[in-house]
């Protein structure tokens, strides 16, 4: 005899129709009668049909758990509540049909799942460790299934929402980087404009000789430098700022796809969970009504006929079937959400890697352009250096005297 099973009172079953081969009758701790097929371990609240070839109803209840990773079913077959206590740590007090056991008379010593925000997780005591999907790296797909308290401590934030906030922050950082480059471009353009204007200044334009030539080259170098900085600003726009902005727009579109897809699945999951809870309450009420009518008939407080009991039993069975159907739909929704969570977190991870690598490449391009600008600037002052080395005051004086001399006869003293 299985643990928790209570044999029928003497003589009670013998007065009824003989059960089909392999079936035995038992009483649950709550006093309800159920039937067990000792060959298949099939259990049912309904009396099995004595007609050969007609299976008992409801179907067989097998105690098997689907494979789970991080608290989510990975198999395509959803688990039913009679096997796994799948839905919630909360139990209906009037639910005499224990939905957490493999047989009506068996009580679980501990719940094996917990429910957080309509998502079922394995209880830490029943499954303390799970195999990671990507054990060799700290991947998004393994570490963002549960909720986390928000920084203000006023509530919790779903793991996916945390990932989404990081991606949105990355998008904002990219926008600010492009704005920074844009400000740099404005500075370069203004600087080039001022250099070009200064190169046209006429101050000291009358300086002569080799120093005058060097001074003229100084002013010309300003014009050359202005052109260098103008080209630098144009390349910054085309090779750094514009790609950053374009990538940000595409990044934004990809983010919206991920966000809306997961949000829709979570709404569906919450809706299916609510349906399960509603069906669970309906089943509890039907079972309570059936038990009450059965007790009234047994103590003869009511003239209810056996047909009324059968009607109440059918309603209870239908409510149980509805609950199982709702749980099936819930498990399917959770399985779909699990699969999409893995896919989407990996996609967010890919987008983040792509974003960082793209920014790194364009900042490298910025530094390369900066080095080139420095080289061009240096080339603009090299002619000035060469002319300054040639400045010769003595030669300048000679050339100036030759050009402007008025005579070389000096005055003499007057004779008396």
C-alpha positions as CSV (number, residue, x, y, z in Angstrom):
1,X,0.0,0.0,0.0
2,X,1.3,3.4,-0.9
3,X,2.1,6.0,1.8
4,X,-0.9,8.1,2.6
5,X,-3.4,5.6,1.3
6,X,-6.2,4.5,3.6
7,X,-7.9,1.1,2.9
8,X,-11.7,1.2,2.5
9,X,-13.9,0.4,5.5
10,X,-14.7,-3.3,5.8
11,X,-17.6,-4.3,3.7
12,X,-18.1,-1.0,2.0
13,X,-16.5,-1.8,-1.4
14,X,-17.8,-5.4,-1.4
15,X,-21.4,-4.1,-1.5
16,X,-20.7,-2.2,-4.7
17,X,-20.0,-3.3,-8.3
18,X,-16.7,-5.1,-8.7
19,X,-14.0,-2.8,-10.0
20,X,-12.2,-3.7,-13.3
21,X,-9.0,-5.8,-13.0
22,X,-6.1,-3.9,-11.6
23,X,-8.1,-1.2,-9.9
24,X,-8.4,-0.6,-6.2
25,X,-10.4,1.8,-4.1
26,X,-8.9,4.1,-1.4
27,X,-9.9,7.0,0.8
28,X,-8.0,10.2,0.9
29,X,-7.2,11.8,4.3
30,X,-10.1,14.2,3.7
31,X,-12.4,11.2,3.4
32,X,-12.9,11.3,-0.4
33,X,-12.8,8.0,-2.4
34,X,-10.5,7.6,-5.3
35,X,-9.2,4.8,-7.5
36,X,-5.8,3.6,-8.4
37,X,-4.7,1.3,-11.2
38,X,-1.9,-0.7,-9.6
39,X,-0.4,-1.7,-13.0
40,X,-0.1,1.8,-14.5
41,X,-0.2,4.0,-11.3
42,X,-3.2,5.8,-12.9
43,X,-5.4,7.7,-10.4
44,X,-9.0,9.0,-10.8
45,X,-11.7,10.4,-8.6
46,X,-14.3,8.8,-10.9
47,X,-15.2,5.1,-10.5
48,X,-13.5,3.3,-13.5
49,X,-15.8,1.8,-16.0
50,X,-16.3,-1.9,-15.7
51,X,-16.8,-2.2,-19.4
52,X,-13.7,-3.6,-21.1
53,X,-11.9,-1.3,-23.4
54,X,-13.2,1.9,-21.8
55,X,-10.4,3.9,-20.1
56,X,-10.8,5.5,-16.8
57,X,-11.4,9.3,-16.6
58,X,-9.6,11.5,-16.2
59,X,-6.3,10.5,-18.0
60,X,-3.2,9.0,-16.3
61,X,-1.4,11.2,-13.8
62,X,2.3,10.6,-14.0
63,X,4.9,12.0,-11.6
64,X,7.5,13.4,-14.1
65,X,9.1,16.9,-14.1
66,X,10.0,18.5,-17.4
67,X,13.6,19.6,-17.8
68,X,14.2,23.1,-16.5
69,X,16.9,25.6,-17.0
70,X,17.0,28.7,-14.8
71,X,13.4,27.9,-13.7
72,X,11.8,27.6,-17.1
73,X,10.6,24.6,-19.0
74,X,12.7,23.7,-22.0
75,X,10.7,20.8,-23.2
76,X,7.7,21.3,-25.5
77,X,5.3,19.4,-23.2
78,X,3.7,21.6,-20.6
79,X,3.4,20.2,-17.1
80,X,0.0,19.8,-15.5
81,X,-0.7,20.9,-11.9
82,X,-1.4,17.4,-10.5
83,X,2.3,16.5,-11.1
84,X,4.3,19.6,-10.2
85,X,2.4,22.1,-8.1
86,X,3.4,24.3,-10.9
87,X,1.5,27.4,-10.4
88,X,2.0,29.0,-7.0
89,X,3.1,28.6,-3.4
90,X,-0.4,29.7,-2.4
91,X,-3.0,26.9,-1.9
92,X,-6.7,26.9,-1.8
93,X,-7.7,25.9,1.7
94,X,-10.8,24.0,0.5
95,X,-9.0,22.2,-2.4
96,X,-9.3,18.6,-1.3
97,X,-7.9,17.4,-4.6
98,X,-4.2,18.2,-4.0
99,X,-2.9,19.6,-7.3
100,X,0.7,19.3,-6.1
101,X,0.8,15.5,-5.8
102,X,0.9,12.5,-8.1
103,X,-2.0,10.9,-6.2
104,X,-4.9,12.5,-4.3
105,X,-3.8,10.9,-1.0
106,X,-0.2,11.9,-1.2
107,X,0.9,15.2,0.5
108,X,4.0,17.1,-0.5
109,X,6.3,18.0,2.3
110,X,7.6,21.1,0.5
111,X,6.5,23.1,-2.5
112,X,8.9,22.7,-5.5
113,X,8.1,25.9,-7.2
114,X,7.6,29.6,-6.4
115,X,5.8,32.2,-8.4
116,X,7.2,35.7,-8.9
117,X,5.3,38.2,-11.1
118,X,3.4,35.4,-12.8
119,X,6.5,33.4,-13.6
120,X,7.3,30.1,-11.9
121,X,10.7,29.3,-10.6
122,X,12.1,26.1,-9.0
123,X,12.3,26.4,-5.3
124,X,15.9,27.0,-4.2
125,X,15.7,24.1,-1.8
126,X,14.5,21.7,-4.4
127,X,16.9,22.8,-7.2
128,X,19.7,24.8,-5.7
129,X,21.9,24.9,-8.8
130,X,21.1,24.9,-12.5
131,X,23.2,24.5,-15.5
132,X,24.0,27.8,-17.2
133,X,23.2,28.2,-20.8
134,X,26.6,29.8,-21.5
135,X,28.8,28.6,-18.6
136,X,32.1,29.9,-20.0
137,X,31.0,33.6,-19.9
138,X,29.0,36.1,-18.0
139,X,26.2,36.2,-20.5
140,X,22.9,38.2,-20.3
141,X,20.9,35.0,-20.9
142,X,21.9,33.4,-17.6
143,X,21.7,36.2,-15.0
144,X,18.6,38.3,-15.6
145,X,15.6,36.0,-14.9
146,X,14.6,37.2,-11.4
147,X,13.7,40.7,-10.2
148,X,15.9,43.2,-8.5
149,X,15.1,46.1,-6.2
150,X,15.2,49.5,-7.8
151,X,17.9,52.0,-6.6
152,X,15.3,53.9,-4.5
153,X,14.1,50.7,-2.9
154,X,10.5,51.4,-3.6
155,X,9.8,48.4,-5.7
156,X,11.4,45.8,-8.0
157,X,12.5,45.8,-11.6
158,X,12.4,42.7,-13.8
159,X,15.7,41.4,-15.0
160,X,14.8,42.1,-18.7
161,X,13.8,45.6,-17.8
162,X,17.2,46.1,-16.2
163,X,18.9,44.9,-19.4
164,X,16.6,47.2,-21.4
165,X,17.6,50.2,-19.2
166,X,21.3,49.5,-19.8
167,X,20.7,49.4,-23.5
168,X,18.7,52.6,-23.4
169,X,21.5,54.2,-21.4
170,X,24.0,53.0,-24.0
171,X,21.9,54.6,-26.7
172,X,21.9,57.9,-24.7
173,X,25.6,57.7,-24.2
174,X,26.1,57.3,-28.0
175,X,23.9,60.3,-28.6
176,X,25.9,62.4,-26.2
177,X,29.2,61.2,-27.8
178,X,27.9,62.3,-31.2
179,X,26.9,65.7,-29.8
180,X,30.4,66.0,-28.3
181,X,31.9,65.4,-31.7
182,X,29.5,67.9,-33.2
183,X,30.7,70.6,-30.7
184,X,34.2,69.7,-31.6
185,X,33.4,70.3,-35.3
186,X,31.9,73.7,-34.5
187,X,35.0,74.7,-32.6
188,X,37.2,73.6,-35.5
189,X,35.0,75.5,-38.0
190,X,35.1,78.6,-35.9
191,X,38.8,78.3,-35.3
192,X,39.5,77.9,-39.1
193,X,37.3,80.9,-39.8
194,X,39.3,83.0,-37.3
195,X,42.6,81.8,-38.6
196,X,41.6,82.7,-42.2
197,X,40.5,86.1,-41.0
198,X,43.7,86.8,-39.1
199,X,45.8,85.8,-42.1
200,X,44.3,88.7,-44.0
201,X,45.3,91.2,-41.3
202,X,47.6,94.0,-42.6
203,X,49.5,94.6,-39.4
204,X,53.3,94.7,-39.9
205,X,52.8,94.3,-43.6
206,X,55.6,96.9,-44.3
207,X,58.3,94.9,-42.7
208,X,61.2,94.5,-45.1
209,X,64.1,92.2,-45.9
210,X,64.4,88.6,-44.8
211,X,62.4,89.3,-41.7
212,X,59.6,90.7,-43.8
213,X,59.6,87.5,-45.9
214,X,59.5,85.4,-42.7
215,X,56.6,87.5,-41.4
216,X,54.7,87.1,-44.6
217,X,55.1,83.4,-44.3
218,X,53.8,83.5,-40.8
219,X,50.6,85.0,-42.0
220,X,50.4,82.6,-45.0
221,X,50.8,79.6,-42.6
222,X,47.7,80.8,-40.8
223,X,45.7,80.5,-44.0
224,X,47.2,77.1,-44.6
225,X,46.4,76.0,-41.1
226,X,42.8,77.3,-41.4
227,X,42.3,75.1,-44.5
228,X,43.7,72.1,-42.5
229,X,41.3,72.6,-39.7
230,X,38.4,73.1,-42.1
231,X,39.2,69.7,-43.7
232,X,39.5,68.2,-40.3
233,X,36.1,69.3,-39.3
234,X,34.6,68.0,-42.5
235,X,36.2,64.6,-42.0
236,X,35.0,64.5,-38.4
237,X,31.4,65.0,-39.6
238,X,31.6,62.4,-42.4
239,X,33.7,59.8,-40.7
240,X,32.8,60.1,-37.0
241,X,29.7,62.1,-36.2
242,X,27.4,60.9,-39.0
243,X,28.2,57.2,-38.6
244,X,27.5,57.5,-34.9
245,X,24.1,59.1,-35.5
246,X,23.2,56.6,-38.2
247,X,24.1,53.6,-36.0
248,X,22.1,55.1,-33.1
249,X,19.0,55.3,-35.3
250,X,19.3,51.6,-36.3
251,X,20.1,50.7,-32.7
252,X,16.9,52.4,-31.6
253,X,14.8,50.4,-34.1
254,X,16.3,47.1,-33.0
255,X,15.7,48.0,-29.3
256,X,12.0,48.8,-30.0
257,X,11.5,45.3,-31.6
258,X,13.0,43.6,-28.6
259,X,11.1,45.7,-26.0
260,X,7.7,45.3,-27.6
261,X,8.1,41.6,-28.3
262,X,9.0,40.7,-24.7
263,X,6.4,43.1,-23.3
264,X,3.6,41.4,-25.3
265,X,4.7,38.0,-24.2
266,X,4.8,39.1,-20.5
267,X,1.3,40.5,-20.8
268,X,0.1,37.2,-22.3
269,X,1.8,35.3,-19.5
270,X,0.2,37.4,-16.9
271,X,-3.2,36.9,-18.6
272,X,-2.7,33.1,-18.7
273,X,-1.7,33.1,-15.0
274,X,-4.8,35.0,-14.1
275,X,-6.9,32.5,-16.0
276,X,-5.2,29.6,-14.0
277,X,-6.0,31.3,-10.7
278,X,-9.6,31.8,-11.8
279,X,-9.9,28.2,-12.9
280,X,-8.3,27.0,-9.6
281,X,-10.9,28.9,-7.6
282,X,-13.7,27.5,-9.7
283,X,-12.4,24.0,-9.2
284,X,-12.3,24.5,-5.4
285,X,-15.8,25.8,-5.3
286,X,-17.1,22.8,-7.4
287,X,-15.3,20.3,-5.2
288,X,-16.6,22.0,-2.1
289,X,-20.1,21.8,-3.5
290,X,-19.7,18.2,-4.4
291,X,-18.4,17.3,-0.9
292,X,-21.2,19.2,0.7
293,X,-23.9,17.3,-1.3
294,X,-22.2,14.0,-0.7
295,X,-22.1,14.6,3.1
296,X,-25.7,15.7,3.1
297,X,-26.7,12.5,1.3
298,X,-24.7,10.3,3.7
299,X,-26.2,11.8,6.8
300,X,-29.6,12.0,5.2
301,X,-30.0,15.8,5.7
302,X,-31.2,16.2,2.2
303,X,-33.3,14.3,-0.3
304,X,-30.8,14.9,-3.1
305,X,-30.7,12.0,-5.4
306,X,-27.7,10.2,-6.7
307,X,-28.3,11.9,-10.0
308,X,-27.7,15.3,-8.3
309,X,-24.4,13.9,-7.0
310,X,-23.4,12.7,-10.4
311,X,-24.2,16.1,-11.9
312,X,-22.1,17.9,-9.2
313,X,-19.3,15.4,-9.9
314,X,-19.4,16.1,-13.6
315,X,-19.1,19.8,-12.9
316,X,-16.2,19.2,-10.6
317,X,-14.5,17.1,-13.3
318,X,-15.2,19.8,-15.9
319,X,-13.7,22.4,-13.6
320,X,-10.6,20.2,-13.2
321,X,-10.3,19.8,-16.9
322,X,-10.6,23.6,-17.4
323,X,-7.9,24.1,-14.8
324,X,-5.6,21.6,-16.6
325,X,-6.3,23.4,-19.9
326,X,-5.5,26.8,-18.4
327,X,-2.3,25.4,-17.0
328,X,-1.4,23.9,-20.4
329,X,-1.9,27.4,-22.0
330,X,0.1,29.0,-19.2
331,X,3.0,26.6,-19.6
332,X,3.0,27.1,-23.3
333,X,3.1,30.9,-22.8
334,X,5.9,30.6,-20.3
335,X,7.8,28.2,-22.5
336,X,7.4,30.7,-25.4
337,X,8.5,33.6,-23.1
338,X,11.5,31.6,-21.9
339,X,12.6,30.9,-25.5
340,X,12.1,34.5,-26.6
341,X,13.9,35.7,-23.4
342,X,17.0,33.7,-24.3
343,X,16.9,34.8,-27.9
344,X,16.3,38.5,-27.0
345,X,18.9,38.7,-24.3
346,X,21.4,37.2,-26.6
347,X,20.3,39.8,-29.2
348,X,20.7,42.6,-26.7
349,X,24.1,41.3,-25.8
350,X,25.1,41.3,-29.5
351,X,23.8,44.8,-29.9
352,X,25.9,46.0,-26.9
353,X,29.0,44.4,-28.2
354,X,28.4,45.9,-31.7
355,X,27.7,49.3,-30.2
356,X,30.9,49.3,-28.1
357,X,33.0,48.1,-31.0
358,X,31.5,50.6,-33.4
359,X,32.2,53.5,-31.0
360,X,35.7,52.3,-30.4
361,X,36.5,52.1,-34.1
362,X,35.2,55.7,-34.7
363,X,37.0,57.1,-31.8
364,X,40.2,55.5,-33.2
365,X,39.3,57.2,-36.5
366,X,39.0,60.5,-34.5
367,X,42.5,60.1,-33.0
368,X,43.9,59.2,-36.5
369,X,42.4,62.3,-38.0
370,X,43.8,64.3,-35.1
371,X,47.3,63.0,-35.7
372,X,47.0,63.8,-39.4
373,X,45.9,67.3,-38.5
374,X,48.9,67.8,-36.3
375,X,51.1,66.6,-39.1
376,X,49.6,69.1,-41.6
377,X,49.8,71.9,-39.0
378,X,53.5,71.1,-38.6
379,X,54.0,71.3,-42.3
380,X,52.4,74.8,-42.4
381,X,55.0,76.2,-40.0
382,X,58.1,74.4,-41.5
383,X,58.5,77.2,-44.2
384,X,58.3,79.8,-41.4
385,X,61.1,77.9,-39.6
386,X,63.3,77.8,-42.7
387,X,62.9,81.5,-43.4
388,X,63.5,82.5,-39.8
389,X,66.8,80.6,-39.9
390,X,67.8,82.7,-42.9
391,X,67.1,86.1,-41.3
392,X,70.4,88.0,-41.4
393,X,70.4,91.5,-39.9
394,X,73.7,92.5,-41.6
395,X,72.5,91.5,-45.0
396,X,69.2,93.2,-44.5
397,X,71.0,96.3,-43.5
398,X,73.2,96.1,-46.6
399,X,70.2,95.7,-48.9
400,X,68.4,98.5,-47.3
401,X,71.4,100.8,-47.5
402,X,71.9,100.0,-51.2
403,X,68.3,100.8,-51.9
404,X,67.9,103.9,-49.9
405,X,71.4,105.5,-49.6
406,X,71.7,109.2,-50.3
407,X,75.5,109.5,-50.5
408,X,78.6,108.4,-48.7
409,X,80.5,111.9,-48.4
410,X,80.5,112.9,-44.8
411,X,80.5,116.6,-43.6
412,X,84.0,118.2,-42.7
413,X,84.9,120.9,-40.3
414,X,84.7,124.5,-41.6
415,X,88.1,126.1,-42.1
416,X,88.9,129.5,-40.6
